[in-house]
Amino acid sequence: MISQEKIAEIRNRASIVEVVSDFVTLRKAGRNHLGLCPFHAEKSPSFTVSEEKGIYHCFGCHTGGSVFHFLMQYDHLSFPESVEWPSAMAFLSNGASAPGRPKNTASGKIFIASMSKLPPTIKRCS
């Protein structure tokens, strides 16, 4: 079981904009980022991501939540798997390997592919 303190720490350290932008093309619009909602078909952006608040919201289909909710809904992950995703991303950016990383999901494949594109300075252990 994951402690509430650990969940809060991961939520505070994970950039919701970085996680969501792995799946949705976002553009800066004032304090927020906008994009097309991945949960329904639309032509004009109604999907908003707020880095300050750590949440996303779609004004078209009225879905929203934290970085964990996004991963659970987008990639059909369980809550523990959605908590592993941003923590594994932070873990791997320090040059380590995460044994529990969900590799068979779409986000897992994108995550692994995106890690190979990081500059060497980010991959290196400090």
Contacts in CASP RR format, 6 or more apart in sequence:
PFRMAT RR
TARGET T0000
AUTHOR 0000-0000-0000
METHOD contacts of the structure
MODEL  1
MISQEKIAEIRNRASIVEVVSDFVTLRKAGRNHLGLCPFHAEKSPSFTVS
EEKGIYHCFGCHTGGSVFHFLMQYDHLSFPESVEWPSAMAFLSNGASAPG
RPKNTASGKIFIASMSKLPPTIKRCS
2 80 0 8 1.000
2 83 0 8 1.000
6 83 0 8 1.000
7 68 0 8 1.000
7 83 0 8 1.000
10 83 0 8 1.000
10 86 0 8 1.000
10 87 0 8 1.000
10 90 0 8 1.000
11 54 0 8 1.000
11 66 0 8 1.000
11 67 0 8 1.000
11 68 0 8 1.000
13 86 0 8 1.000
13 90 0 8 1.000
14 67 0 8 1.000
14 86 0 8 1.000
14 87 0 8 1.000
14 89 0 8 1.000
14 90 0 8 1.000
15 51 0 8 1.000
16 49 0 8 1.000
16 50 0 8 1.000
16 51 0 8 1.000
16 54 0 8 1.000
16 55 0 8 1.000
16 56 0 8 1.000
16 66 0 8 1.000
16 67 0 8 1.000
16 70 0 8 1.000
17 26 0 8 1.000
17 33 0 8 1.000
17 49 0 8 1.000
17 51 0 8 1.000
19 67 0 8 1.000
19 70 0 8 1.000
19 71 0 8 1.000
19 85 0 8 1.000
19 86 0 8 1.000
19 89 0 8 1.000
20 26 0 8 1.000
20 33 0 8 1.000
20 49 0 8 1.000
20 56 0 8 1.000
20 67 0 8 1.000
20 70 0 8 1.000
21 33 0 8 1.000
22 107 0 8 1.000
22 110 0 8 1.000
22 111 0 8 1.000
22 114 0 8 1.000
23 38 0 8 1.000
23 74 0 8 1.000
23 107 0 8 1.000
23 110 0 8 1.000
24 35 0 8 1.000
24 36 0 8 1.000
24 37 0 8 1.000
24 38 0 8 1.000
24 47 0 8 1.000
25 35 0 8 1.000
25 36 0 8 1.000
26 33 0 8 1.000
26 34 0 8 1.000
26 35 0 8 1.000
26 49 0 8 1.000
27 33 0 8 1.000
27 34 0 8 1.000
27 35 0 8 1.000
27 45 0 8 1.000
31 50 0 8 1.000
31 52 0 8 1.000
32 48 0 8 1.000
32 49 0 8 1.000
32 50 0 8 1.000
32 51 0 8 1.000
33 48 0 8 1.000
33 49 0 8 1.000
33 50 0 8 1.000
33 51 0 8 1.000
34 45 0 8 1.000
34 47 0 8 1.000
34 48 0 8 1.000
34 49 0 8 1.000
35 45 0 8 1.000
35 46 0 8 1.000
35 47 0 8 1.000
35 48 0 8 1.000
35 49 0 8 1.000
36 42 0 8 1.000
36 43 0 8 1.000
36 45 0 8 1.000
36 46 0 8 1.000
36 47 0 8 1.000
37 45 0 8 1.000
37 46 0 8 1.000
37 47 0 8 1.000
37 58 0 8 1.000
37 60 0 8 1.000
37 61 0 8 1.000
37 63 0 8 1.000
38 47 0 8 1.000
38 74 0 8 1.000
39 58 0 8 1.000
39 61 0 8 1.000
39 63 0 8 1.000
39 73 0 8 1.000
39 74 0 8 1.000
40 58 0 8 1.000
40 60 0 8 1.000
40 61 0 8 1.000
42 60 0 8 1.000
46 58 0 8 1.000
46 59 0 8 1.000
46 60 0 8 1.000
47 56 0 8 1.000
47 57 0 8 1.000
47 58 0 8 1.000
48 56 0 8 1.000
48 57 0 8 1.000
48 58 0 8 1.000
48 59 0 8 1.000
49 55 0 8 1.000
49 56 0 8 1.000
50 56 0 8 1.000
50 57 0 8 1.000
54 66 0 8 1.000
54 67 0 8 1.000
55 64 0 8 1.000
55 65 0 8 1.000
55 66 0 8 1.000
56 64 0 8 1.000
56 65 0 8 1.000
56 69 0 8 1.000
56 70 0 8 1.000
57 63 0 8 1.000
57 64 0 8 1.000
57 65 0 8 1.000
58 64 0 8 1.000
63 73 0 8 1.000
64 70 0 8 1.000
67 82 0 8 1.000
67 86 0 8 1.000
68 79 0 8 1.000
68 82 0 8 1.000
68 83 0 8 1.000
69 82 0 8 1.000
71 77 0 8 1.000
71 81 0 8 1.000
71 82 0 8 1.000
71 85 0 8 1.000
71 86 0 8 1.000
71 107 0 8 1.000
72 78 0 8 1.000
72 79 0 8 1.000
72 81 0 8 1.000
72 82 0 8 1.000
74 107 0 8 1.000
75 82 0 8 1.000
75 105 0 8 1.000
75 106 0 8 1.000
75 107 0 8 1.000
75 108 0 8 1.000
76 105 0 8 1.000
77 85 0 8 1.000
77 102 0 8 1.000
77 105 0 8 1.000
77 107 0 8 1.000
81 102 0 8 1.000
81 105 0 8 1.000
84 98 0 8 1.000
84 100 0 8 1.000
84 101 0 8 1.000
84 102 0 8 1.000
85 102 0 8 1.000
85 107 0 8 1.000
85 108 0 8 1.000
85 111 0 8 1.000
87 98 0 8 1.000
88 98 0 8 1.000
88 100 0 8 1.000
88 101 0 8 1.000
88 111 0 8 1.000
89 111 0 8 1.000
91 98 0 8 1.000
92 98 0 8 1.000
92 101 0 8 1.000
92 115 0 8 1.000
93 115 0 8 1.000
93 118 0 8 1.000
93 122 0 8 1.000
93 123 0 8 1.000
94 125 0 8 1.000
94 126 0 8 1.000
95 123 0 8 1.000
95 124 0 8 1.000
95 125 0 8 1.000
96 125 0 8 1.000
101 108 0 8 1.000
101 111 0 8 1.000
101 112 0 8 1.000
102 108 0 8 1.000
103 109 0 8 1.000
103 112 0 8 1.000
115 123 0 8 1.000
END
